[in-house]
């Protein structure tokens, strides 16, 4: 009987160890800068914003392109979803600019100066459908939709939150505006400026989108929240992380100036 139990246990252990893992490490890359902000495009390429440069990474973590900034430049927003039209909101000498970058991180056209008449003080911006329109989150926590070609504020909301709420990030995606505050509360706002939902992320300082899910780092795990219904799931991380990027094939885990790339299947 003891022999049979031992054999059965060995077979079970072998079966467990032999199963393919949904998360398997592919490579570890050292970056020339520590990570401050991150982004991903719809093709799965990653983007890393450091203290003085922007890096574009392949789906395998290789550095494809690099762009350096002057030390006085402050980056307010980075939206990389469209790989042919990266959105970069920077402040230089007190003036706010929007830069549209191509696949090599070069300027696709002349920088757009954000007219001071549009906002009291832009906190963050997000691209609209066209190059000439975009969203501004103003310092009074109102949202404004700008038609730059017509030089007008087409639409303005009531304040999304109290003046004491400090928003860090904005993203427009699938008909909603998502806003993350410094305490880790994620606001979902419709295009009429009405608050739809608030999610407590447990202190996340970045979020991403994948299909119908919003995801973020929460208590050492990736948490996925469905945009349209209140359902969620979590995935254990194989290692500690400062930042994460997820696609339907890859998981990038950033720690200081290192990135580890893993195979990944959402929902598995």
C-alpha positions as CSV (number, residue, x, y, z in Angstrom):
1,X,0.0,0.0,0.0
2,X,2.8,2.4,0.9
3,X,4.4,1.7,-2.5
4,X,1.1,2.5,-4.3
5,X,0.7,5.8,-2.4
6,X,4.3,6.8,-3.3
7,X,3.8,6.0,-7.0
8,X,0.5,7.9,-7.1
9,X,2.0,10.9,-5.3
10,X,5.0,10.9,-7.7
11,X,2.6,10.8,-10.8
12,X,0.6,13.7,-9.4
13,X,3.7,15.8,-8.6
14,X,5.1,15.1,-12.1
15,X,1.8,16.1,-13.7
16,X,1.7,19.4,-11.8
17,X,5.4,20.2,-12.5
18,X,5.0,19.3,-16.1
19,X,2.0,21.6,-16.8
20,X,2.8,24.6,-18.9
21,X,2.7,27.9,-17.0
22,X,0.6,30.8,-18.3
23,X,3.5,33.1,-17.1
24,X,6.9,32.1,-18.3
25,X,10.0,34.4,-18.2
26,X,11.5,35.2,-21.6
27,X,14.2,37.7,-20.8
28,X,15.6,40.3,-18.4
29,X,16.7,43.7,-19.7
30,X,18.6,46.5,-18.0
31,X,17.4,50.0,-19.1
32,X,19.5,53.2,-19.2
33,X,17.0,54.9,-16.9
34,X,14.8,54.3,-13.9
35,X,11.1,54.1,-14.8
36,X,8.8,57.0,-14.0
37,X,5.9,56.4,-16.4
38,X,5.0,53.6,-18.7
39,X,2.7,53.0,-21.7
40,X,1.8,50.4,-24.3
41,X,0.5,50.6,-27.8
42,X,-2.1,48.4,-29.4
43,X,0.7,46.3,-31.1
44,X,2.2,45.4,-27.7
45,X,5.2,47.6,-27.8
46,X,6.1,49.1,-24.4
47,X,7.1,52.7,-23.6
48,X,9.2,53.9,-20.7
49,X,9.6,57.4,-19.5
50,X,12.6,58.1,-17.4
51,X,14.0,61.3,-15.9
52,X,15.4,62.6,-19.2
53,X,14.4,60.2,-21.9
54,X,11.6,58.2,-23.5
55,X,12.3,54.6,-24.6
56,X,10.3,52.4,-27.0
57,X,10.5,48.6,-26.2
58,X,9.7,45.7,-28.5
59,X,7.3,43.0,-27.3
60,X,10.5,41.1,-26.2
61,X,11.8,44.1,-24.2
62,X,14.5,45.2,-26.6
63,X,15.1,49.0,-27.0
64,X,13.9,50.0,-30.4
65,X,14.1,53.8,-30.2
66,X,15.1,56.5,-27.7
67,X,14.3,60.2,-27.3
68,X,16.1,62.5,-24.8
69,X,14.7,65.6,-23.2
70,X,16.2,68.7,-21.6
71,X,16.4,68.5,-17.8
72,X,14.0,71.4,-17.5
73,X,11.2,69.5,-19.4
74,X,8.3,68.1,-17.3
75,X,6.1,65.4,-18.9
76,X,2.5,65.7,-17.8
77,X,0.9,62.9,-19.9
78,X,2.0,60.0,-22.1
79,X,-0.5,58.1,-24.3
80,X,0.9,55.5,-26.6
81,X,-2.1,53.5,-27.7
82,X,-1.8,54.6,-31.3
83,X,1.7,53.5,-32.4
84,X,1.7,56.0,-35.3
85,X,0.6,59.0,-33.2
86,X,2.1,58.9,-29.7
87,X,0.7,61.6,-27.5
88,X,3.2,63.6,-25.3
89,X,2.1,66.5,-23.1
90,X,5.2,68.4,-21.9
91,X,5.8,71.7,-20.1
92,X,8.9,73.8,-21.0
93,X,9.5,77.3,-19.6
94,X,5.9,77.3,-18.1
95,X,4.3,76.7,-21.5
96,X,2.3,73.5,-22.2
97,X,2.9,71.7,-25.5
98,X,1.4,68.6,-27.2
99,X,3.8,66.6,-29.3
100,X,2.7,63.9,-31.7
101,X,5.5,61.4,-32.2
102,X,6.0,58.7,-34.9
103,X,7.1,55.1,-34.6
104,X,10.7,56.3,-34.1
105,X,9.8,58.8,-31.4
106,X,10.4,61.7,-33.8
107,X,8.0,64.6,-34.2
108,X,5.3,63.8,-36.7
109,X,4.4,67.5,-36.9
110,X,5.0,70.8,-35.2
111,X,4.3,70.8,-31.5
112,X,0.9,72.2,-30.5
113,X,1.0,74.9,-27.9
114,X,-1.9,74.6,-25.4
115,X,-3.6,78.0,-25.4
116,X,-3.8,79.4,-21.8
117,X,-7.4,80.4,-22.6
118,X,-8.3,76.7,-22.7
119,X,-7.6,76.0,-19.0
120,X,-6.5,77.5,-15.7
121,X,-3.6,75.1,-15.4
122,X,-3.7,71.8,-17.3
123,X,-3.0,68.9,-15.0
124,X,-3.1,66.2,-17.7
125,X,-4.4,65.7,-21.2
126,X,-5.6,62.8,-23.4
127,X,-6.0,62.6,-27.2
128,X,-9.3,62.7,-28.9
129,X,-10.2,60.9,-32.1
130,X,-8.5,63.5,-34.4
131,X,-5.2,65.3,-34.1
132,X,-7.0,68.6,-33.6
133,X,-9.1,67.6,-30.6
134,X,-8.2,66.5,-27.1
135,X,-9.2,66.4,-23.4
136,X,-7.8,68.6,-20.7
137,X,-8.1,67.9,-17.0
138,X,-7.9,71.3,-15.5
139,X,-6.6,72.3,-12.0
140,X,-10.2,72.8,-10.8
141,X,-10.9,69.2,-11.6
142,X,-13.1,70.0,-14.6
143,X,-12.9,68.1,-17.9
144,X,-12.7,70.1,-21.1
145,X,-12.9,68.9,-24.7
146,X,-10.8,71.1,-26.9
147,X,-11.2,71.7,-30.7
148,X,-7.7,73.1,-31.4
149,X,-8.4,73.8,-35.1
150,X,-11.3,76.0,-34.2
151,X,-9.5,77.4,-31.1
152,X,-12.4,76.7,-28.8
153,X,-13.5,74.8,-25.7
154,X,-16.3,72.8,-27.2
155,X,-17.5,71.3,-23.9
156,X,-16.8,71.6,-20.2
157,X,-17.9,69.5,-17.3
158,X,-18.7,70.3,-13.7
159,X,-15.9,69.5,-11.3
160,X,-15.4,65.7,-11.3
161,X,-14.2,65.7,-7.6
162,X,-13.5,68.1,-4.8
163,X,-10.6,70.6,-5.1
164,X,-8.6,68.6,-2.6
165,X,-8.5,65.5,-4.9
166,X,-5.2,65.4,-6.7
167,X,-5.5,63.6,-10.0
168,X,-2.4,62.0,-11.6
169,X,-3.5,60.4,-14.8
170,X,-6.2,60.6,-17.5
171,X,-7.1,58.2,-20.3
172,X,-9.8,58.2,-22.9
173,X,-10.9,54.7,-24.0
174,X,-14.0,53.1,-25.4
175,X,-16.3,56.0,-24.7
176,X,-15.2,56.7,-21.2
177,X,-12.7,59.0,-19.5
178,X,-10.6,57.3,-16.7
179,X,-9.0,59.4,-14.0
180,X,-6.6,58.2,-11.3
181,X,-6.0,60.2,-8.2
182,X,-3.0,60.3,-5.9
183,X,-4.7,58.1,-3.3
184,X,-5.3,55.3,-5.8
185,X,-9.0,55.9,-6.5
186,X,-9.9,55.3,-10.2
187,X,-12.8,57.4,-11.5
188,X,-14.8,56.3,-14.6
189,X,-16.5,59.3,-16.2
190,X,-18.8,59.3,-19.3
191,X,-18.4,61.8,-22.1
192,X,-21.1,64.0,-20.5
193,X,-18.8,64.4,-17.5
194,X,-21.0,62.3,-15.2
195,X,-19.3,60.0,-12.7
196,X,-20.2,56.4,-13.5
197,X,-18.0,54.4,-11.0
198,X,-15.1,54.7,-8.5
199,X,-12.7,51.8,-7.9
200,X,-10.3,51.6,-4.9
201,X,-7.1,50.3,-6.4
202,X,-5.2,50.1,-3.1
203,X,-2.8,52.8,-4.0
204,X,-2.0,52.1,-7.7
205,X,-0.2,55.0,-9.4
206,X,-0.8,53.8,-12.9
207,X,-3.4,51.8,-14.8
208,X,-3.7,50.2,-18.2
209,X,-6.4,48.9,-20.5
210,X,-6.7,45.5,-22.2
211,X,-9.8,44.6,-24.1
212,X,-12.8,45.3,-21.9
213,X,-10.7,45.4,-18.7
214,X,-8.8,48.1,-16.8
215,X,-5.8,46.7,-14.9
216,X,-3.4,47.9,-12.2
217,X,-0.9,46.8,-9.7
218,X,-2.6,46.0,-6.4
219,X,-1.0,44.3,-3.3
220,X,1.6,42.6,-5.4
221,X,-1.0,41.2,-8.0
222,X,-2.4,42.4,-11.3
223,X,-6.1,43.2,-10.8
224,X,-8.4,43.3,-13.8
225,X,-11.7,45.2,-13.6
226,X,-14.3,44.9,-16.3
227,X,-15.3,48.3,-17.7
228,X,-19.0,47.5,-18.3
229,X,-19.9,45.3,-15.3
230,X,-18.7,44.9,-11.8
231,X,-16.6,41.8,-12.2
232,X,-12.8,41.4,-11.6
233,X,-10.1,38.8,-11.2
234,X,-6.5,38.9,-10.0
235,X,-3.2,37.3,-11.2
236,X,-0.3,36.6,-9.0
237,X,3.0,38.2,-10.1
238,X,6.1,36.0,-10.4
239,X,8.3,38.8,-9.0
240,X,8.1,42.1,-7.2
241,X,7.1,45.1,-9.4
242,X,7.1,48.9,-9.4
243,X,5.2,49.0,-12.7
244,X,3.5,46.5,-15.0
245,X,2.3,46.4,-18.6
246,X,0.0,43.6,-19.8
247,X,-1.1,42.6,-23.3
248,X,-2.9,39.5,-24.6
249,X,0.5,37.8,-25.1
250,X,3.1,39.5,-22.8
251,X,3.6,40.8,-19.3
252,X,6.3,43.3,-18.6
253,X,7.4,43.8,-15.0
254,X,9.5,46.9,-14.2
255,X,11.6,47.3,-11.1
256,X,13.9,50.4,-10.9
257,X,15.9,50.2,-14.2
258,X,15.1,46.6,-15.1
259,X,12.3,45.0,-17.1
260,X,11.5,41.4,-17.1
261,X,9.3,40.0,-20.0
262,X,7.0,37.0,-19.5
263,X,4.6,35.1,-21.7
264,X,1.0,35.9,-20.5
265,X,-2.6,34.9,-21.2
266,X,-5.2,37.2,-19.6
267,X,-7.8,35.4,-17.6
268,X,-5.6,32.3,-17.2
